[in-house]
Amino acid sequence: MGKIASVALLGTGLMGRPMAEKLLEAGFALRVWNRTRAKAEPLAASGAKVCGSPGEAAAGVDAVVVMLENGPVVTDVLFASDLLHRTEQGTLVIDMSSIPPSLARDHAARLRERGVHHLDAPVSGGTAGAAAGTLAIMAGGSEEDFARATPLLQAMGRATHVGPSGAGQMTKLANQAIVAVTIAAVSEGLLLAAAGGADPAAVRDAIAGGFCDSRILELHGKRMIDRNWVPGGKCSIHLKDMDTVLATAEALKLDLPLTKTVRQQFAELVDADKAEADHSALLLWLEARNAPYRVGRLPDRFSA
């Protein structure tokens, strides 16, 4: 198997489209497919070939990148579409969606039976990271497949091989639990500061570089102060991932009390019609419990 030169990318939504643009910038010959074709059409102007089915996109390419909403959708596209009928043996499927680790292992085994290779390589960094090509990419699968995929993955971010099939998804679950709990902590800290009469923006600046500094404080803390809830990572998607974290923990006989608590907060926020808001909008759930205290004076913004 030679180097990867031609790629199909399946799923050109919030994350998939900027990832596709990075692959085009890196010189890969790219075909794209999306269930709603209109979301893929703009990529034609950048040099991508827009295809009418997953199989059309995958026919004859070296690698297939999958960036879809959830596990059932990934299963459907991989095994219930025309994809495998037109995918050549030796093709590498790189699933960058966030799905349960057990499902990733099942997909890898089923594809292996067809002579198709597989990496589970979910990402962290949101739409900003996808646009900048700085995603954190956590890959599970064989070392050989990871080595082959590395130049492609480097076009989209920083890739790390974390173990066998399913290990990428397990790493993403750890990431999502840490992100969710940290968003909740930053929300509480900034609201505490605002209620006590301090300027939340100045508080964020003051503690930056200290022991509690983090990317969440830097990026999502800024979102909270600006009250910018335009989605980079949706509340509904983070809730889906938290459910997967807890289901996986239960199978491993682990009790994760902080994750359970924050998962419930996300569930209540989604039930309050904030499913499409950025996950930093968890602050809104906290503010609703602590009215009239609020972080910042700007109006809430939910759309660009």
Buried (B, 14 or more C-beta within 10 A) or exposed (E): EEEBEEBBBBBBBBBBBBBBBBBBEBEBBBBBBBBEEEBBBBBEEBBBBBBEBBBBBBBEBBBBBBBBBBBEBBBEBBEEBBBBEBBEEEBBBBBBBBBBBBBBBBBBEBBEEEEBBBBBBBBBBBBEBBBEBEBBBBBBBBEEBBEBBBBBBBBBBBBBBBBBBBBBBBBBBEBBBBBBBBBBBBBBBBBBBBBEEEEBBEBBEEBEEEEEEBBBBEBBBEBBBBBBBBBBBBBBBBBBBBBBBBEBBEEEEEEBEEBEEBBEBBBBBBEBEBBBBBBBBBBBBBBEEEEEEBBBEEEEEBEE
